[in-house]
């Protein structure tokens, strides 16, 4: 069987799909116009359409159920009773158990965060940690090169020049 | 210019039942009662047609309303209210069929076996077999004929037919309700209508009972559902 509609049965089915969609008002104007033209020209096609429509119209003969007078009331009662039962069931659960899922979720979240932090910390090597500690010195290494000695730096510190620089920067 | 997508506010403006449901969300009991009143018969009709039993149809209709009520606090209008309701109904019907299958209950024949029906059915069969002069079927006989024609459809076809015929749903709405593509619905409805035409054609052409259906009608008067 081919999928391109060459099979006569496929053609028939596709034709019927178009006809039914036409009856259901589901075709666009261009495709409806094609069906209209064919209906005007082809009596067999017209009969087929009429039969489809007549069979569809016969469905109106299906008995429509009449629900009992009190169906609405009983439905509302059933729903309210069920909703109340649900409220009662929830009320019967101790308060701490009602919060248990939230508590467990929060705990899991915190544990995951702590685990993640620990894992990333362990990934940092001792050498990297040393670099992190020395970072403030490394950042000003170029300036330190012009300082003749550590004693000179201490002298500047005693004169409170570093704090002045810090306040200038801020 | 491309069409603007429909948003929740649009559904609220276009569909009065969406507005009622939003009132239900705000715990207005009268709005819920009104929705039950508007949809109960339509739901029972769908369930009765798809599952056969009137009592079960009413139970399932209540189940649908219960689900709607339970879902009220999270309700957001994303479609017409009826589309949402019949989507739930389709799921409920599907579950009911599955649980019925689990119970291994087999409907050996048509749904009706009352003595009243059996009487008129035998007359139908006689008419079809030529024992009685051919005559037009009366209304209840026509109803039974159409019932039996509907039973020749599979469950999906039947549901699509009911939504299209009695709910006036578009292919797009039916596809959303049944969780199928629009082209699948087009094909489903085409086959369903083709089957109905084929089964009802003798009646349409000659106005009397199709012979093949006579046997089915006779059987439906004799058989009952059996638990195995």
Interface residues (C-beta under 8 A of the other chain):
Chain A: X13 X16 X17 X19 X20 X21 X23 X24 X26 X51 X52 X54 X55 X56 X58 X59 X61 X62 X63 X64 X65 X66 X67 X71 X72 X74 X75 X76 X78 X79 X82 X83 X86
Chain B: X29 X32 X33 X36 X37 X40 X41 X44 X45 X48 X49 X54 X57 X58 X61 X62 X65 X66 X69 X70 X139 X142 X143 X145 X146 X147 X149 X150 X161 X164 X165 X166 X170 X171 X186 X187 X189 X190 X191 X193 X194 X196 X197 X199 X200 X201 X203 X204
